[in-house]
Amino acid sequence: MDKKAVPAGRQVDLSVIVLNYNTKELLRNCLESIEKARRNNFLFETIIVDNASIDGSPQMVKEQFPRVKLIKNSENYGFAKGNNVGIRQSCGRYLLLLNSDTEVACETLAAMINFMDKTKEAGLATCRVELTDGDLDPACHRGFPTPWASLTYMLGLERLFPRSRIFAQYHQTFKDLEMPHQIDATTGAFFLLRREILKQVGYLDEDYFMYGEDLDWAYRIKKAGWQVWYNPKVKIIHHKKQSGRAKNLEGEEAERVRGIRKKSTNYFYETMKIFYRKHYDKQYPQALTALVMFGIEIKRRLTLDRI
């Protein structure tokens, strides 16, 4: 943020926190879109937290985006710890976690601040997170992964009955996706919350290294009595899963990408176990917990076998 442009005594409205790890070109596009979103009716700062990238990302930010605050971590702290570093150095009355592989539409930031100002019960909100093919990123419109919601999702019942309140709880696709409404959770790709949330529920849980931190935070925010909202009237573009797939590569590069995907898969399923033990273990019989853990492990192994 250009401090010279901030009127004396006026509070920063929004802190945009972008965690980066070796996504130089995507990060440049993201920052360019943020700059285009500047408006005279609100003030914001942009904070880049770099998790020890080796692709020249920090230097690019320093040279091309001098107004951006750059924090360079000495190692890859993961999503939760990395973002917490940025949050602790922010000053906005709203905090936005934004993925480096996203692009923000010009009106989105101002519109979402206005939405939160008007929706006093909302502790957390997201806009429409749209994939590059125009489809909704389902991760931005989530229900909590209760045993039933997870079972119906893994069995494919949500896909067969997307308008069913019984079988489509995992992504809540039975709701009107064209109108603003409450949801359970959203993705960390665009995660907008009030600063006062920090005093009530704390920061991101650093037990999660990758995946699940956003879901866990949303769960705690809702448990504290705040609402979580989805506002599809504005959007961002999410360039999700842009890395090359091993099946399209050969030799050492194929093995490198396959190794990354296997590591990512292990993180994902370990996250499911952490979340369940933390939030659901005492709510359900131990026999059900054992069955859930068994199911997660089977799903993990089947997924690894396909990589």
Residue, then its C-alpha position, 0 to 999 in steps of 0.5 A: m500500500d502506498k502510505k502517502a495516499v492514505p488520508a491521515g486518521r483513515q483506517v485501511d478497509l481491506s488487507v489482501i493477503v496472497l501466499n506465494y510458492n513458485t507461481k511467478e507468472l500467475l502471481r504477476n497476473c493476480l497482482e495486476s488484476i488487484e491493481k485494476a480493482r483499486r477504487n477511490n471509495f475504499l482503501f486497501e493494502t496488498i501483502i505478499v507472503d512468499n514461502a521461500s520460492i526459487d522461481g524469482s517471484p520475490q524479485m518480480v514483486k519487488e521490481q514491478f509492484p513497489r506498493v505491495k508489502l513483501i514478506k519472505n519466509s525462510e522456508n515453505y511454511g505451508f498455507a496456514k502458517g504462511n497466511n498467519v504471518g501475513i495476517r499478523q502484519s496486516c491492518g485492514r478492518y477486513l482480511l482477504l485470503l486470495n490465491s496467487d492463481t486467481e484474477v480479480a474482476c475490477e468491481t469485486l473487491a469494492a462490491m464485497i466490502n460493501f456486501m460485508d458492510k451491509t450484512k452485519e451478521a456475516g463473519l465470512a464471505t466469498c464471491r463466485v469463484e469461477l474456473t477458467d472454463g466458466d464453471l463454478d469452482p465447487a470448493c467455494h460453495r461447501g457444506f461441512p463434511t459430516p459422515w453422511a455428506s461425505l458418504t453421499y459425495m464419495l458414492g457419487l449420489e451428489r452428482l446423480f441428485p444435485r438438487s437433493r437436500i439429502f444427497a447434495q449436502y457436500h457442496q449444497t448444490f440444491k441452493d440457488l447459485e445465482m443469488p446470495h445466500q448462506i453456506d457452511a464454508t468456502t475455499g481459501a482461494f477467496f476468503l473474506l472475513r472481519r478482523e474481529i473474528l481473530k479475537q473470537v476464534g483465533y488464527l488459521d490452525e497450523d496443524y494443517f500444512m496444506y488443504g483443510e485450513d479454510l474449512d476448519w476456520a469456517y467451521r470455527i467461525k460458524k460455531a462462534g455464531w457468525q454467518v458464512w455467505y456466498n455472493p455470486k454477483v461478483k467473481i474471480i477467476h481461479h486458474k486451478k490445477q494448472s501444473g502439468r499432469a504426469k501422463n502428458l510428460e515423459g522421463e524425469e519430468a513425469e516422475r517429478v510431477r507424479g511425486i508432487r501429485k502423490k505428496s499433495t494427495n497424501y496431504f489432502y487425505e491426512t487433512m480429512k482425518i485431522f478435521y474429523r478427529k478435531h470436530y466430529d470425533k466426540q459427536y459420533p460413536q467410535a465405531l463410526t469414527a473407525l469406519v470413516m478413517f478406514g474409508i478415508e484410507i481406502k480412498r487415499r490408496l485408490t487415488l494414489d494408484r491412479i496417479 
